[in-house]
Amino acid sequence: DAMNMGFADRSFDAVVAMHVASVVPDPMKLIAEMKRVCVPGGDIVVVNHFASSGGPLRMIEKACGPFAEVIGFRPDVRLMHLADGARLQIVQVRRVNLGGYWRLIHFRNAPAEPARA
């Protein structure tokens, strides 16, 4: 279960999710779980389709949104919503397939906060 992994906190230097963010019920919970199992300062990589910012493709994505369960994925997952909500630093965003419909997002997990005295 990508939203409830059985690994201890800070288990991995890097965590990768390919083509998962738009098929889980709660993409924010997925990202939170990836942060949890990633060491502070580690790498989190997500490859997925993210909602377009405008134009005809965005109109199609919005129209398909209510049918997500039927089509098998959510076409309206917003990249900046995930990044901002998870408080992750974006290192790189790169289009990764023919036509650039999918994106590879390289995040950096927040470094550990200093201990309070």
N, C-alpha and C positions, 0 to 999 in steps of 0.2 A: 504494500500500500504506500504509494508515493507521498501521501499526506500524513502518514504515521509509520515512519521507518523504525525498525527494531534495532537501530544502532545507538550507541552511547553518544552523548554530546561531544562535539569536537573530534569525531572519529577520522575525518578525511581532510587531506590537504586540498582536494578538488572534488567538486560534486557536479555531475552532468545530468541534464534531463533533455532528452531529444524527443520532440513531437509529443509532449505530455501535457504542457500547460493548458492547452485548449480542450483537453478531453477529461480532465479531473473536475469534480464538482466545485472545488474551491481553489483557484490558482494561487490566491494569496496564502492559503494554508500550505500548499506545495512549496512555495518559496520560503516560507517561515521554517518549514521542516528541513529544507536544504541548508538554510543558514544555521540551524541548530546542529546539524551533523558535520558542518564545515568548521575547520579551525579559524580563529580570528586572523584576518589577513589572507585567508585562503581564496581560491578561485571557485566561482560558481558560473557554469556555462549552461545556457538554455538555447536550444534550437527549436523554433516554433514559428507559426504564423501569428502575427500580431495585427490588430485592426489597423486599417489604412487611415491616414489622417484626413482624407477628403477625396473628392472626385467620384466618378462612377463606381469604382470598386468599393468605396466606403458605403455608398447607397445600397449596393448588393449585399454587403456584409450586414448592414442594419436590417434589411428585409429578411435575411436568412436567420437572424438571431432567434426569433421565436421557434424556429424549427431545429434548434441545436440538437435536441435529443434524437430527432429523426435522421439528421445528416451525420451524426456521430462526432461532432466537435463544435466548439463555440467559436464563431468567426469574429467575435467582438472583444476578445481579450486585448486589453490596452497595455502596451509596453510601459509607458510612463506611470500608469497606475500601479503596476507591479513594482517597478523600481522605486518610486516614491514611497509607496506603502511599506515596502520592506526595508527602506533606508539602506539600500545598497548603492555602492559607487559603480557607475557604468564605466568600464575600461574601454570596451569596443563594441560597436554594433556593425555587423556586416551582412549584407544580403548574400544568401548562399545557394541558390539554385537557379536553374534556367528561368529567367524572368524575374528573379529576385523576390518571389512571393514569400519565401521563408527567410528568417533572420537568425543569425548567431549572435547572441548577446553574452559578452564576457563581463561578469560582475566581480567585484572584489568584496569579500565579506568584511564587515567592519572590524577594525582591530579591537582587541580586548580593551575594555575601559580600565584605567588605573584603579587599583584598590584604594578605597577610602580609609583614612586613618581614624 
